[in-house]
Amino acid sequence: MSFINLMQKILPSVKDPIKVPNLKKKLIWTGLVLAVFFILGNIEIIGVAPEALLQLEYLQLVMASQLGTLITLGIGPIVLASIILQLLVGVKIFNLDFSNPQDRAKFGIWQKVLAIILAFVEAIVSVKVGMLVPLPGMTMLVILQAALGTIVLLYLDEVVSKYGIGSGIGLFIAAGVSQTILWRIFMFPAIANGQVGLIGIAINAIKTGALTTLLLSVIIPILVTLVVFFVIVYVEGMHVNIPLTVGRSGMGAKYPVKLLYVSNMPVILASTLFANVQLFVNLAKDTALENLVFKISEFLTPQYDLISKTILGSVTGNAWLQAFGYMIVFVLVCVIFGKFWVQVGGQNSESVAKQLQSSGMSIPGFRRDQRVLTTVLKRYIPTITILGSIFVGLLAFFSDLTGAIGSGIGILLTVGIIYRFYEQMAKDQMFESSALVKQLMGKK
């Protein structure tokens, strides 16, 4: 028996639905999973010294985590497992054809196994670097709780993908960022250890006449957040239509290739990778490699609110040099992951051509041949993939510089995820309405 078959029998999995759930049931399942996610984020890990928690906001935003709780590691191990497997497939260590359902199933099993292993590895690293500091005699219990929290998220993601709307990974990121935004706006000193939210900052600034503080700390972050929101919504509608004909009837059709063809996946993968690197580089503390490793990690860390800090004169060192170094690396990694994701998600030219061919579609003026479809699609999809990856990478970078609420990356991901969520809901509703109309007409 092969390893994959053995893991398939040993590892529990979420049962496929007997029939596709309707929109109402999908919303119920999605809501239940979201409720469980928030509950996990409020259950503190037993045996951790609260005062010793290392508050890393960047890690929490991109990994949908809440430090000190059962989701301390968040989706980090799950996404990192996907990244590692994509790289292994890309360099042909694993020979998988993602247009083949069996190979896609193998990829899913490998990802689940690797995610579980990485959950325990990252739990150990979190304890080692001081992100979680166990009380005496509680180390193993703390590691087990942190790892199990991520494993629960792994299966909740599977529930959403089979019974809900969208993906659990996206849902958790959007929920975490939305919670952060609301907290940053409405935070009150009485429940936030003396910290004040944007409303409190605005009131104090108006009372004291500190207009610069009002502008830089309140107005600009809100405006940038709104700008990012409207830019993403606008760009989501930008696309190139490839003309098609359906069957032998010659009926016209179009295949839209969006500018954001790969959506926000490149940013999710790149930012999660960087967050994991930030976690693991802390292992180099008090070693001979400490200076070198931390110098490199500076170019993997976003510079939040750098424009406001520059105006206020609080920028130190080579902050701008580090920021642009980070931009180059981040955008490059986004492009790489964008190309990988197109292959893994079955969105490359060959896979799309096969899908269109099987649906009876062809290019007007050409014979019905999958190779012709592939050739035409290759004129658009590879270029759009690169341009879309560069766009979302740059947008995330510049919105971080201006201090968007919830971080530029967080806003970008949340808006994109919510937009896709809305699109999926609209599509499901359309299919249900169409089926109902057909049923009523059949009865007549």
C-alpha positions, 0 to 999 in steps of 0.5 A: 500500500502506498503512503498516500493510500495509507494516509487517506485511510488514516487521516479523517476527512470531511465527507462530501455532500450527497448533493450540492447544498443550496445557498441557504444551507451554504450560508448556514454552514459558513456562518457556523464555521465563522462562529467556531473560528471566533470561539477558538480565538477567545479560548486562551491556551492553558499553561501560558504566561500571559505577560510573556506573549510576544505581540506580533501584529503582522503575524496575526493579520496575515495568518488569521491568528490570535496570539495566546489562544487556540488559533495562535498559529492560525492558517500559517502551517496550512498555507506554508504546506501549500507553498512547499508542495507548489515549489516541489511540484514546480521543480518536478520533485513531485510529478503531478498533473493538476488537470487529473482529479487523482493527482489533485486528490494526492496533492490534497492528501500531501497538503493535509499531512504536511500541514499537520506536521508543520502545525507541531513544528511551528508550535515548538518554534513559537515556544522556543522563540518566546511567542508562547512562554509556558508555565513550568511543566506545561511545555508539551501541553502548550505545544499540543494545544497550539498545534491542535488549534491549527488542525481544527482550522484545517478541517473547518476549511474543508467544511467550508470548501464542501458545504459553504461558500468560498474557502475557509482560509479566505473566510478566516483572514477576512474575519480576523482583519475585520475584527482588527479594523473594528477594534482599532476604530472603537477601542476604548482605554478601559478595555484595551490597557489604556490604548485609544481607538481612532474615534478617541484619537480624533476627539482628543485631537479636536479638543487639543487642536492637534490637526497634524495628529488628526490628519496623519493618525485618523483621516489619512488611514480612513481615506487610504482604506476607502481608496483601497476598497474602491480600487479593488472593486473597480479593478475586479471588473477589468477584463479581456473578453475572448470571443467563442462560439458554442457547438455547431450552432455558431452561437456567440459567447465570451470567456472573460480573463480578468486583470485579477485573474489569480485574485489575491492568492499571490498576496496571501501566499507571499505574506504568509511565507514572509510571516513564517520566515519572521517566526523562524528567524527568531531561532537565530537569536544568540547565535553566530548567524544572528546579525546576518539573518536579521539583516536579511529579514529586514527586507521581508518585513513591511514598513507600516505607516512610513509616510506619516512617520517620515512627516513627523520625523520619527523615521530612523536608519535606512527605513526607506531603503528597507521599504523599497527592498521589501517591495522588490522582493514582495512583488517578485514573490507575488509573481512567482506564486501567481504563476504557481497558483495558476498551475495548481488551481487548474487555471493555466491555458492548457486546463482552461482550453480543455474545459472549454473544449469539453463544453463544446466551445471553440474560437470563431474562424478556427477548427474545433481543436484544443491546441487552437484554444490553448494557443489563443489563451496563451496570448492572455493568461500568462501576461494577465497572471504576471500583471495581476500579481504585480498590481496586487503586490504594489497595492498592498505595499503602498497602502501599508506605507500610508497606514491603512486601517488593518494594514494594506495587505489586510485590507486588500485581502479582505476586500478581495475575499468579500468580493469573491464571496459576493460573486459566489453567492450571486452565482449560486442564487442565479443557478437556483433561480434558473433551476426553479424556473425550469422546474415550474415550466416543466410542471406547466 
